[in-house]
Amino acid sequence: MELFNKMIATALKVSVHQVDNTLSLLAGGATIPFISRYRKEATGGLDEVQIGEIKDRNDKLCELAKRKETILSTIEEQGKLTDELRKRIEQSWDATEVEDLYLPYKPKRKTRAEAARQKGLEPLATLLLLQRENHLDSRLSAFVKGDVKDEEEALKGARDIIAEQVNEDERARNQLRNQFFRQAVITAKVVKGKEEEAAKYRDYFDFSEPLKRCSSHRLLAIRRGEAEGLLKVSISPDDEECTGRLEQMYVRGNNECSRQVGEAVRDAYKRLLKPSIETEFSALSKEKADEEAIRVFAGNLRQLLLAPPLGQKRVMGVDPGYRTGCKIVCLDAQGALLHNETIYPHPPKNEYAQASRSIVKLVEQYQIEAIAIGNGTASRETEQFITSQRYDRKLQVFVISEDGASIYSASKTARDEFPEYDVTVRGAVSIGRRLMDPLAELVKIDAKSIGVGQYQHDVDQTLLKKSLDQTVESCVNLVGVNLNTASHHLLTYISGLGPTLARNIVDYRTENGPFGSRKELLKVPRMGAKAFEQCAGFLRIPQAKNPLDNSAVHPESYPIVEQIAQDLHCTVDELIKNKELRSRIDIRKYVTPTVGLPTLTDIMQELDKPGRDPRQQIKVFEFDKNVKTLEDLTEGMELPGIVNNITNFGCFVDIGIKEKGLVHVSQLADKFVSDPTTIVSIHQHVRVKVMGIDRERKRIQLTMKGVDQ
């Protein structure tokens, strides 16, 4: 719709032309990663976030349009749809305003006001609202009849009707919304008798803060405490000021009628308006907190998925343990399992010498190039054991986060991959593969289980899943995948594929051997031209005959590269390998009505570094050898650490013990920090100083202020 596109363009400060083209591409089946990478001319260079925002806003406007149709139809069926009301509803694109306009006509259960109307008391309510009758007593007897027993019951029924009218008055609701927006305070108190059970919510036992200043993490914590039945929560403005302002709107005299209206207004506020607007603001504040928590979670997930890979090396994966031993797996450069066994270098078995011989022998036998150790129980002791051995080669040893490894090892995915092995072997394999390629391994695990979120079970689960799925899709397509080694799960996230085509690709590969070219994808069952267009640019074939098949150059642009090579009297392969040849290219010569400078610039950048992984190089990290438990910590200690989670209030740092330390946002730098992600990132190696240790609650306060990084 033209109107929607104009509204979206204005809201996002982009041109209508950009919105038109973006929505047209989305409607035609194009994915967000494909549009942002290969249709820059059409969108004016919009990125994934902007394209996603255009899609979301358009979806919401379409939903509101459907809702308005339902509302208009409902009011019309009642015979109450005036031309003015229709016009107002049709012209409004504010969901709250539309619902306010609908409220007086919304079918509802039998209310006190409806009961009063059925008793014939609406004329009395009208009389009271006019506030012109100075001898009310003389008029009341006319309403005492039928089910109305006395004058007081008549007045009470009339007040109920007035209260409902006040509640359904758009002006009154907006007046109260303004009051809530300006001065609403969120209050939390511990439920009497549950102080001990609610110990973890101690900070909120007697909590009060202006709602607009309440941070998302505090609000979500309070709401969780409320959901668990441990906290009583309310949102309220200044009651006296609110009722005073409402009375100013409706009370226009000083007679008995005016006093009755005043009483009805106060009842409307307390019984109807305030609870309704409180619910509205509770939902709005929760929605805002959810969005912020999901934004932080998605940002953390993105950093985790794009963590530096070791690459295709022969890796030993170690899942450490005491009583059950350390599960050892040896993997080839493609991540295939070659061998597994269990060693017992720690108490209670203490088979140190035997474990040493096994490790040294396995490193030699399977030509291991790097060792990945899970960071769970016995991690530090296992790292010390591994690094203290003498090997026949130089080895890199890494401590790897095993968050979610147990989820993967018990999953159907893991059972399908390793049906003959138990969960411990699968977990060790996952740890080893995470070192080789974090992205390829982590996509197999539900993102909520990876350990980089806060309050992930408290936020809107539909929105969370959508955001995390988009993040995974974005990361997978940014990096690209090897068509001949990618798992079914990894391929699922490639633009234009999905579970069915991903499975068909793997089945085709199994039956026919490795793909020799991207064009061969068209032989895969159910791979149509559209799906090929969407996925081809994100799939790589390292040993392909055509070198462009191992690049991010889309097959639709191969003729451009071939023309450039022809003009320079060389092959495409020579063009890629020879920087001097590329320096002679004037890309403006190759601009056409459909291919502009953005696409040509991307092609040239890709020819410079075809198929290059955009992720950084992995670095070895060592914890302080003297710190293995909470008891080893003292205040003032400076320690190396790894950032393993970021929140709005700071970041959590792994310093090599079971408990993670918190660097509060105020302790991240020697300057004011509003967003921790501007200072730290997931898996960043940092140095921290111990500020405080709460051994009872097992909490560690850290600082990065004044610490050389």
SULHU-V78146 format. One record per helix or strand. SS is the DSSP state (alpha for helix, beta for strand). FROM is the first residue (numbers start at 1). LEN is the number of residues. Records with the same first field share a line. If there is no record, write none. Layout:
SS: FROM-LEN, FROM-LEN
//
This chain:
alpha: 2-11, 16-12, 32-7, 40-4, 48-30, 83-9, 95-9, 112-7, 122-9, 136-8, 151-17, 170-14, 199-6, 211-3, 216-12, 239-12, 256-50, 352-14, 379-9, 405-5, 412-6, 423-14, 438-5, 447-3, 461-19, 488-5, 499-14, 518-6, 529-10, 547-4, 555-13, 572-6, 579-5, 587-4, 597-12, 630-3, 665-3, 676-3
beta: 185-6, 206-5, 231-6, 315-5, 326-6, 337-7, 370-5, 396-5, 481-2, 539-2, 638-10, 650-5, 661-4, 685-10, 699-5
//
